[in-house]
Amino acid sequence: MWKEEDNRLKRTFKFKDFQEAFAFMTRVAFLAEAHKHHPNWSNVYNSVTIELTTHDDGNVVTEKDRKLAAAIDKL
């Protein structure tokens, strides 16, 4: 579930292993490029943490972030 805090939408995804986590990141990368909106994220082994904020609007959560979050949820 996405959580809004500190002007960011945040979510951590857990996977079976590093390979599955990396494959998810690859899919998100293509999706983000299609949305022309790129996440801040980190990966440690089987965990991927994503933070979304709109830099162009002063680092706040906007509809652009919510749309990308919803698209990521569909992966």
Sequence and secondary structure as in RCSB ss.txt:
>XXXX:A:sequence
MWKEEDNRLKRTFKFKDFQEAFAFMTRVAFLAEAHKHHPNWSNVYNSVTIELTTHDDGNVVTEKDRKLAAAIDKL
>XXXX:A:secstr
  EEETTEEEEEEE SSHHHHHHHHHHHHHHHHHHT   EEEEETTEEEEEE BGGGTSB  HHHHHHHHHHHT 
